C-alpha cells in the first residue's frame, strides 16, 4: 500500500503514512510504525484494524473488494477499520471498539495511553449520539483530544492520595474542556449543522495507585477487584438515573424509552458539559473497566457486570484486549443493539500502600 | 473538455426484509462545447421535410416548412455534414442533389437554401422510407454524432405497416431524431415510436407560423451537443434485478428495454448526445435481502464516453430496525415517481377518451390534474385545462370538456412526458 491509498478509518479522508491523526476529523490513525505519538511512551502501542484495501476478499461472498470499498459481486461493504478496532498501548491496558450488530456505523470511540511499567494509564471512551449526524467524528475527536492532553501531563511526585486526586481531577477538568472543544470543532468543520454532532465522555486516569475518573453522560467506569467490593464509579447522567432516584422499579425504568436520554454531553448544543469526578484507590488487584452503554445495557446492575467480567477474565490470560474482545463479543451475541466499547486496565496495588482509603473527588 | 458529475438522491435505509431500492441520479454535463468540434468526431445533420400532397392544404404549411428548413440550414455550423430530404411516397434528395452529404460552407449553405425554396408538395407519407434514407446517408459519412429532424403533417400512407418498424430497427443507435407534427392530422403514437427508438423528442406545431422558431431551437440544441454519445453504465449485485431505469427529467423516457448487457452484472443504457445540461434518472433495483445492520451497494452508476468512466456514484442499501429511518421516502424519488404516473395517466386517459370510455378517461385525467397541481407542473396543468374542466384539483375531480380542439389534445399527449424538476435542498 502506498501513502496515497491510506484513508482515515474514522472519516475516510486521505491521510499520509506519517500522520498520527487525521487532518479532517482528528481521528487517531497512527499504527505503530507512524511518527512517534507525542502523547506517551508508545513503545508497546499497537492498533489492530482489519484489512479493507481494494483487492481484499469479501467476507460475505468471497468476491473482490473494489476501490470504492464495496464488493464487486454482492455489493457488501468492506468492513471499515472504524467498525471494529483494538488498541493496546501497554501489555496491561487495552480495549476493543465495535460497531455492534444492528447499527450501520460505529459511533463509539476510544483512546488509550499507558506506561509499560503499570504505573500510569489513560482510558477514554466516548459514545456518539446517533440522532445527530457525524457524531462518530465528534466522539473520535473528543476521545483523542482528552487522551492526548492527559498523557502529556507530567506525572508528579505526589504525597498522599488526596494530592493525587486533586492533581488529576484538575487535569481531567482541562481534558473535558479540551474534548468538548474538539467535538464543537467537528461541528464547525461541518458548517455548524442544526443538529450538531455530540457524544458522551468518560476518562479514567490510573496514577500512583489511584483511579480518577471524569464523566459526562451515560458511559461508565467500574472498579472490579478480584476480591472484595466492586464499585460502579460513575452515575449515569440520564433520565434513567432520575427515574430510579424517583423510586421507579429498575425493570420498569429500563423499559421506559426515556431511560437512555442523557442529560449531559459534549458538543456544540451541550447545555451542561462540566464533568463529574470520582476516585478510587487501588488496594487489591483488579480490573478498571471503562465502557459504553452498548456493553452495560446487557449487564446494567453492578452484580451482573462483576459476574460477567469474572467469567470472561477466567479465560483471558490477564490480557486486557482478550478480555475486552470477550466482553464485546458477548454483548453482540446478546443482540448488539448498540455500538460496544470496552477498555480495561489491569491494576495492581503498589508494594507499599498508603492507607487513606476511598474518597470522592 | 466536457465534465460530468453524477449525484445520488435516495433513502438508503431499508426495513428488515425489504428488497427494493429506489434512487434518483442527477447527471450534469458542463463544458460540452460544439457538435463535431470537441474531439468526438464530426457531426452530421439531416433535415427531413414532409412534402406530401397535404402539405399544400393549406399552402401555409409548405411555405412555413420551406422557411423553417432555411432557418435550420442557417443554424448548422460550418464543417458539419448535412443533407436535406424531401419526404413523400419516396425519400428524395433536395441537397445535395446526389444521394450523399455535403460539408457546410458559405457556398453549400447558399445552394441548399436555394434548393429548399423549390420544395413542392405532392404524393403520399412514407415515413419508413424517409428514415431508411437518412440511415443510409449517415452511413456514408461514418461519423459518431448524427442527428435528424423530421417534420410531417400526416399519418403514414403509401407504404407497408412493417416499413417503419423495420426502418427503426436499422436506424437504432445510428442517429438521433427529433420529430415534429404540424397541424392535427398526424398520429402521436407514430412519431413517439420514432422519437423513442432514436432518442429524440416529439412535439406538435399547432400553427405553421410556430415552425420556424422551433426548427431554429432544435438545430441550436443539436449543435450545442459537444458530447457525441454518453452512456449510463449500471452495475447491480449478483442475484438482483434491475426493475427499471428511466430518465425522469427533463422528460420521462423509459430506458429499461434499451439495456445492453456488457458484463455479468453490468448493463449499459444509451443516453445520446449531451450539451451543457442536467438530466435525472430514476433507478430501481430489487436486491437480495441482507440482515439488519448490513450496508451494501444496490448499484454502481457510471457515465461513460467511449468506454471511459467520466462520472460515478453509488446507490446504497442499509438495512435498519429504526423505523424513523426506513419509512422516509426521498423527496426526489417521490417527486419523479409522481411525474411518471402523471405522464402515464394522461396517455392512458386520452386513449380511453378516444375509445369512447369517458368514465375511465375522467378518472385518469382527474388523477393527472391532481398530480400536476400538487407537483407544481404548471405547463401540464395548463394543457390539461384545455381538455378537462378542473372542478377540484386537490381531489382530482374533473369533467371532460365538450368541444376540445384536436391540437390541444395532441399537445397534451405529446407533452405529457415533460416533467418539472424538484427543487433540490441547498
Interface residues (C-beta under 8 A of the other chain):
Chain A: X61 X63 X68 X70 X71 X72 X73 X74 X75 X76 X77 X99 X100 X101 X102 X103 X104 X336
Chain B: X235 X237 X238 X239 X265 X287 X288 X290 X292 X293 X294 X295 X296 X297 X298 X300 X312 X314 X317 X318 X320 X321
